[in-house]
């Protein structure tokens, strides 16, 4: 590849990550999931390693987060709020520990203790205390300077306004995460896509009285600048935070050995669905502060800490119900209704079960705790269920032998090519006898894949069907537009546009 082509490829990726950062940090509205973002970041950093001439002030090797908003005063952090390197596998953790041992010239059998802290998916904040009093609160911003959101942070009950203990430092920046519990988010989900967006949007309100209305929480986990801290390691510091009145993560643990880190990781990943807050991984910090100081930082991340990310396309949830959807070909597709769960920045409440054979093979039942996978734009589906957590009263799901819509017998057709019975069960009715099939056929008829009638979407098909304006495809070309004009949400112009779109397709009849 020529130098110009490499430079262009690099520049395009930098522009893209700037766009992602702006959406995530400034607009509180992420447009891609963590996996896509992390992959792009890796590609940029790898290009910089492979081609030393590639440089950008906007590279993730130099930038943390996004420039602070103009809505708030910018204030420099006394100690930068660094980002963390990511680990995705046991091999990544082994390499992380080897780098520490090599840097400190340690023997391979030297045991390093880590503070393992589940990483809450919220908004980072830094709280400055002077003489025990909460003095100033900043957002992460770009890591070097943040937004002054002191008045908004003062509305959080979890943030102590004054600390009277004698062992509290003369000055310290207590750092942690602002978030919204999933149980509290249920009352806000009409305004925000997920709990993190809700926390970010609420925390960055111009009016603190509006922030006060939102049930924001704060969990503390580290410090920046300090003067007078008398603690020797991270785990003791977490204990001190609790003594001083801060909330800390109850799942924090002190662990030595990579194998033990993996065991803890797997245990916590299984608990994710039962937690009342979203976590996207576990942060491992070398416990000893002297060792941390010796290790220092590389670029914009500490050498002594790493984030072991959970798979961004998997999560654990509970199956609340199994419903049967009927397609235009009569295929019966089972869909699991699950407790809403955040997978890669998207709140998922439905997961496909594919077909009857899949349900039987995996023995999927209502009430089961299940692993849900969502990869890219693929519809979320159930990978497996935890049978150990299954209720004693659990019953097998019986696939309907009659169509839930019209009552016709459901059948599995014999495939003459494969010489096997089809895995998909179908409604045996023909034509437009089954209402569900009819609606799906009409949706397909007006879609881009068929007649492509502009402005005639799925919702309109469903609404017109309910109002008995259409039942068969030919009804679309004989609509009474005077009736439509009087419907809610319709006016002369929108009716004229729909009529024009339909008339354009009459030439194909």
C-alpha positions in Angstrom: 0.0 0.0 0.0 1.4 3.5 -1.0 2.1 6.1 1.7 -0.8 8.4 0.5 -3.3 5.5 0.7 -2.1 4.6 4.2 -2.4 8.2 5.3 -5.9 8.5 3.9 -7.0 5.2 5.5 -5.6 6.5 8.8 -7.2 10.0 8.5 -10.6 8.4 7.7 -10.4 6.3 10.9 -9.4 9.3 12.9 -12.4 11.3 11.6 -14.7 8.3 12.5 -13.4 8.0 16.0 -13.8 11.7 16.6 -17.4 11.4 15.5 -18.0 8.4 17.8 -16.3 10.4 20.7 -18.5 13.4 20.1 -21.7 11.3 20.1 -20.6 9.4 23.2 -19.1 12.1 25.4 -20.7 15.4 24.3 -24.1 14.4 23.0 -24.6 11.5 25.5 -25.9 9.4 22.5 -23.5 6.7 21.4 -24.0 5.6 17.8 -22.0 2.4 17.9 -21.6 -0.3 20.5 -18.4 -0.8 22.6 -17.1 -3.6 20.4 -17.2 -1.5 17.2 -15.5 1.4 19.0 -12.8 -0.8 20.6 -12.1 -2.5 17.2 -11.6 1.0 15.6 -9.4 2.1 18.4 -7.2 -1.0 18.0 -7.0 -0.5 14.2 -5.8 3.1 14.7 -3.2 2.2 17.3 -1.9 -0.8 15.2 -1.5 1.5 12.1 0.6 3.9 14.2 2.8 1.0 15.3 3.1 -0.3 11.7 3.7 3.1 10.1 5.7 5.5 12.4 5.0 8.5 10.1 1.3 8.4 11.1 0.4 11.0 13.8 -2.6 12.9 14.9 -3.5 15.1 17.9 -6.9 13.3 17.8 -5.5 9.8 18.0 -6.8 7.6 20.9 -3.1 7.3 21.9 -3.3 11.0 22.8 -6.9 11.8 23.4 -9.1 10.7 26.3 -12.8 11.4 26.0 -13.9 14.6 24.2 -13.5 18.3 24.6 -15.6 19.7 27.4 -18.9 21.3 26.5 -19.2 25.0 26.0 -22.2 25.0 28.3 -19.9 24.6 31.4 -16.7 26.3 32.6 -13.6 24.4 31.7 -11.3 23.5 34.6 -7.9 21.6 34.4 -7.6 18.4 36.4 -4.6 18.6 38.8 -3.9 14.9 37.9 -5.2 13.8 34.4 -8.1 11.4 34.3 -6.5 8.6 32.2 -8.1 6.0 30.1 -7.5 2.3 30.5 -6.1 -0.4 28.2 -8.5 -3.2 27.4 -8.2 -7.0 27.9 -10.6 -9.4 26.2 -9.1 -12.8 27.0 -7.0 -14.8 29.5 -4.0 -14.4 27.1 -4.3 -10.6 27.3 -4.2 -10.7 31.1 -1.2 -13.0 31.0 0.6 -10.6 28.7 -0.4 -7.7 30.9 1.2 -9.3 34.0 4.3 -10.3 32.0 4.8 -6.6 31.0 4.6 -5.6 34.7 7.1 -8.3 35.7 9.5 -7.3 33.0 9.2 -3.6 33.7 9.9 -4.1 37.4 12.5 -6.9 36.7 10.6 -9.4 38.8 10.7 -13.1 38.6 7.9 -14.9 36.9 6.8 -16.6 40.1 6.4 -13.3 41.9 2.7 -13.0 42.9 1.0 -9.7 42.2 -2.2 -8.8 44.1 -4.9 -7.0 42.2 -7.9 -5.0 43.3 -10.6 -6.4 41.0 -13.4 -3.8 40.6 -16.5 -4.2 38.4 -16.6 -1.3 35.9 -20.0 0.5 36.1 -21.2 1.9 32.8 -21.8 5.5 33.8 -20.2 8.9 33.7 -16.9 9.6 35.3 -16.6 12.5 37.8 -13.9 13.9 40.0 -14.8 15.5 43.4 -12.3 17.9 45.0 -12.4 18.1 48.8 -10.5 20.7 50.8 -10.4 20.5 54.6 -13.1 17.9 54.5 -15.6 20.0 52.4 -16.8 19.2 48.9 -15.2 22.1 47.0 -15.5 21.4 43.2 -16.8 18.6 40.9 -15.6 18.0 37.3 -16.5 15.7 34.5 -13.8 13.7 32.7 -13.9 16.0 29.7 -10.8 15.2 27.5 -8.9 13.9 30.5 -6.8 17.0 30.9 -9.6 19.4 31.7 -13.2 18.8 32.5 -16.5 20.6 32.9 -17.4 22.3 36.2 -20.6 20.5 37.1 -20.3 21.2 40.9 -23.8 22.4 41.4 -25.3 19.4 39.6 -23.1 17.0 41.6 -24.2 18.6 44.9 -27.8 17.3 44.2 -26.6 13.7 44.6 -27.3 12.2 48.0 -24.4 9.7 47.6 -21.8 12.5 47.5 -20.9 13.6 51.1 -20.8 17.4 51.4 -18.6 17.4 54.4 -16.3 14.6 55.9 -15.4 15.0 59.5 -13.0 12.0 60.0 -9.6 13.0 61.2 -7.8 10.7 58.8 -9.4 12.3 55.7 -6.7 14.1 53.6 -6.3 17.9 53.7 -7.0 17.9 49.9 -8.0 15.1 47.6 -9.8 14.4 44.3 -12.2 11.5 44.9 -13.0 9.9 41.6 -15.9 7.6 40.7 -18.9 6.9 38.5 -22.3 8.6 38.3 -25.0 6.2 37.2 -28.7 5.4 37.3 -29.9 2.1 38.7 -31.8 -0.1 36.2 -34.9 -0.1 38.5 -35.0 3.7 38.5 -34.4 3.8 34.7 -37.7 2.2 34.1 -39.5 5.4 34.8 -37.1 7.3 32.4 -36.8 5.0 29.4 -39.2 7.0 27.3 -36.7 9.9 27.3 -33.4 8.0 27.1 -32.1 5.0 25.2 -30.3 3.4 28.1 -29.2 4.2 31.7 -25.8 5.6 30.7 -27.4 8.2 28.4 -29.9 9.1 31.1 -27.0 9.7 33.6 -25.0 11.8 31.2 -27.9 13.9 30.0 -29.2 14.5 33.5 -25.8 15.4 35.0 -25.1 17.9 32.3 -28.3 19.9 32.7 -27.8 23.7 32.9 -30.3 23.8 35.8 -29.3 21.8 38.9 -33.0 21.7 39.9 -33.7 19.6 36.9 -30.7 17.3 37.8 -32.2 17.0 41.3 -35.3 15.3 39.9 -33.2 12.4 38.5 -32.3 9.5 40.8 -28.5 9.7 40.2 -26.1 7.5 42.2 -22.3 7.8 42.8 -19.8 5.0 43.4 -16.2 6.0 44.3 -13.2 3.9 43.3 -10.0 6.0 43.0 -8.3 9.3 43.6 -6.4 11.9 41.5 -4.5 14.6 43.3 -4.0 14.0 47.1 -2.3 15.7 50.0 -2.2 13.8 53.2 -3.5 10.4 52.2 -2.2 7.7 54.6 -3.1 4.5 52.8 -0.6 2.1 51.2 -2.7 0.2 48.7 -5.9 0.3 46.6 -8.0 -2.2 48.6 -7.4 -0.4 51.9 -8.3 2.9 50.1 -11.6 1.4 49.1 -12.3 0.5 52.7 -11.4 4.0 53.7 -13.9 5.4 51.2 -16.6 3.5 52.9 -15.6 4.8 56.3 -15.6 8.3 55.0 -19.2 7.9 53.8 -18.8 7.1 50.1 -20.6 4.2 48.4 -18.2 1.6 46.9 -18.9 -1.4 44.7 -19.9 -4.4 46.9 -18.4 -6.8 44.3 -14.8 -5.4 44.7 -12.3 -8.2 45.6 -8.6 -8.5 46.3 -7.2 -11.3 44.0 -3.8 -12.8 43.1 -3.1 -15.0 40.1 -4.6 -14.8 36.5 -6.5 -18.0 36.9 -8.3 -16.6 40.0 -9.1 -13.4 38.0 -10.7 -15.5 35.3 -12.8 -17.4 37.9 -14.0 -14.1 39.4 -14.7 -12.7 35.9 -16.9 -15.6 35.0 -18.8 -15.5 38.3 -19.5 -11.8 38.0 -20.5 -12.1 34.3 -23.2 -14.6 35.4 -24.5 -12.1 38.0 -24.9 -9.3 35.5 -28.6 -9.8 34.9 -29.4 -9.8 38.6 -27.5 -6.5 39.3 -29.4 -3.2 39.5 -26.7 -1.4 37.5 -25.0 -2.0 34.2 -21.3 -3.2 34.3 -19.2 -3.7 31.1 -16.2 -5.4 32.6 -13.8 -5.6 35.5 -10.9 -3.2 36.2 -7.7 -4.8 37.6 -5.4 -2.5 39.5 -2.0 -3.5 41.0 -2.9 -3.2 44.6 0.4 -1.8 46.0 0.7 2.0 45.6 4.5 2.0 45.6 4.4 -0.5 42.8 1.9 1.6 40.9 4.2 4.6 41.3 7.2 2.7 39.9 5.1 1.4 36.9 3.8 4.9 36.0 2.0 5.6 32.8 2.4 4.9 29.1 0.8 7.4 26.7 -2.6 8.2 28.2 -3.0 5.0 30.3 -1.5 3.6 33.5 0.8 0.5 33.2 -0.6 -0.8 36.5 -4.3 -1.1 35.5 -6.4 -2.8 32.7 -10.1 -3.2 32.0 -11.2 -6.8 31.3 -14.2 -6.1 29.1 -17.2 -8.4 29.0 -18.3 -9.4 25.5 -20.2 -6.3 24.3 -22.5 -8.5 22.3 -23.6 -10.8 25.1 -25.6 -10.4 28.3 -27.6 -12.4 30.8 -31.3 -11.9 31.3 -34.5 -13.7 32.4 -37.1 -15.1 29.9 -40.5 -13.5 30.9 -42.6 -15.1 28.2 -42.4 -16.9 24.8 -44.6 -15.5 22.0 -45.3 -16.8 18.5 -45.0 -14.5 15.6 -46.4 -15.4 12.2 -44.8 -14.3 8.9 -46.2 -13.8 5.4 -45.3 -17.3 4.4 -47.1 -18.7 7.4 -43.9 -19.5 9.3 -44.3 -19.6 13.1 -41.3 -17.9 14.8 -41.0 -18.1 18.6 -39.8 -14.9 20.3 -38.6 -14.7 23.9 -39.7 -11.6 25.8 -36.9 -10.9 28.2 -36.2 -8.5 31.1 -34.7 -5.5 29.3 -30.9 -5.7 29.2 -28.2 -3.4 27.8 -26.1 -5.2 25.1 -23.4 -3.0 23.6 -25.3 0.2 24.3 -28.7 -1.1 23.0 -31.5 -2.0 25.4 -32.8 -5.4 24.2 -36.2 -6.8 25.4 -36.8 -9.4 22.6 -34.7 -12.4 21.4 -35.5 -14.8 18.6 -35.7 -18.5 19.4 -35.6 -19.4 15.7 -37.9 -22.5 15.6 -39.4 -25.4 17.5 -36.4 -27.6 17.1 -34.1 -24.9 18.5 -36.3 -24.6 21.6 -36.3 -28.4 22.1 -32.6 -28.8 21.5 -31.7 -26.1 24.1 -34.6 -26.9 26.3 -35.6 -23.2 26.6 -38.4 -22.4 29.0 -40.3 -19.4 30.4 -38.6 -18.2 33.6 -35.1 -19.4 32.6 -32.0 -17.3 33.0 -30.5 -17.0 29.5 -27.3 -15.8 27.7 -28.4 -13.4 25.0 -26.2 -12.6 22.0 -26.5 -9.6 19.7 -23.8 -9.2 17.0 -23.9 -6.1 14.8 -27.3 -5.8 13.2 -28.2 -9.4 13.7 -31.5 -10.0 15.7 -30.6 -10.9 19.3 -30.9 -14.6 20.0 -30.6 -17.0 23.0 -27.3 -18.9 23.1 -28.1 -21.0 26.2 -30.0 -21.2 29.4 -28.7 -21.9 33.0 -30.6 -25.0 34.0 -29.1 -24.8 37.5 -31.1 -21.6 38.2 -34.4 -23.1 36.8 -37.4 -23.3 39.1 -38.7 -26.7 40.2 -42.1 -25.8 38.8 -40.7 -25.1 35.3 -42.5 -26.7 32.4 -41.4 -27.4 28.9 -42.6 -25.0 26.2 -45.2 -26.7 24.0 -45.1 -25.4 20.4 -48.7 -24.7 19.2 -50.1 -27.4 16.9 -52.7 -24.9 15.7 -52.1 -21.3 14.4 -52.6 -18.8 17.2 -54.1 -16.4 14.7 -56.7 -18.4 12.7 -56.7 -21.8 14.4 -55.6 -23.7 11.3 -53.4 -26.8 11.8 -49.7 -26.0 11.8 -47.5 -28.3 9.7 -43.8 -29.1 8.9 -43.3 -29.5 5.2 -41.1 -32.2 3.7 -38.1 -30.8 1.8 -37.5 -32.8 -1.4 -34.0 -31.5 -1.8 -32.6 -32.3 1.7 -35.0 -35.3 2.1 -35.8 -34.0 5.6 -38.8 -32.5 7.4 -38.5 -28.7 7.5 -37.5 -27.2 10.9 -40.0 -24.4 10.5 -43.6 -25.0 11.5 -46.2 -23.2 9.3 -49.8 -22.2 9.3 -51.6 -24.4 6.8 -54.2 -21.8 5.8 -54.1 -20.5 2.2 -54.7 -17.1 0.6 -55.8 -14.4 3.0 -57.7 -16.6 5.5 -55.2 -16.0 8.4 -55.2 -12.4 9.6 -51.6 -12.4 10.7 -50.4 -13.8 7.4 -52.5 -11.3 5.5 -51.1 -8.3 7.4 -47.5 -9.5 6.8 -48.3 -10.1 3.1 -49.6 -6.5 2.8 -46.4 -5.2 4.5 -44.3 -7.0 2.0 -46.5 -5.8 -0.9 -45.8 -2.1 -0.1 -42.1 -2.6 0.9 -39.0 -1.7 -1.1 -38.6 -5.4 -2.0 -41.9 -5.4 -3.8 -44.0 -2.5 -5.1 -42.0 0.1 -3.1 -44.9 2.5 -2.4 -43.1 5.5 -0.8 -44.6 6.6 2.5 -46.7 3.4 3.0 -44.9 1.9 6.0 -45.6 -1.0 8.2 -47.4 1.1 10.9 -49.8 2.5 8.2 -50.6 -1.1 7.0 -51.4 -2.2 10.5 -53.5 1.0 11.2 -55.4 0.7 7.9 -56.0 -3.0 8.6 -57.5 -2.3 12.0 -59.8 0.4 10.5 -60.8 -2.2 7.8 -59.6 0.1 5.0 -57.6 -2.7 3.4 -57.7 -6.5 3.5 -56.3 -7.5 0.1 -53.5 -5.9 -2.0 -56.0 -4.5 -4.5 -57.7 -2.5 -1.7 -54.6 -0.3 -1.6 -55.4 1.0 -5.1 -59.0 1.7 -4.2 -58.6 3.6 -0.9 -61.1 6.2 0.1 -58.8 9.1 0.7 -61.6 11.3 2.1 -61.8 9.0 5.1 -58.0 8.9 5.6 -57.9 12.7 5.7 -60.0 12.7 8.8 -57.8 10.3 10.7 -55.4 11.4 13.5 -52.0 12.3 12.1 -53.3 12.8 8.6 -53.9 16.0 6.7 -54.5 17.2 3.1 -50.8 17.3 2.2 -49.9 13.9 3.7 -52.9 12.3 2.0 -52.0 13.9 -1.4 -48.4 12.5 -1.0 -49.7 9.0 -0.3 -52.2 9.1 -3.2 -49.4 10.3 -5.5 -47.1 7.4 -4.4 -49.9 4.9 -5.0 -50.9 6.3 -8.4 -47.2 6.1 -9.5 -47.4 2.3 -9.1 -50.7 1.8 -10.9 -48.8 1.8 -14.2 -47.4 -1.6 -13.2 -50.9 -3.2 -12.8 
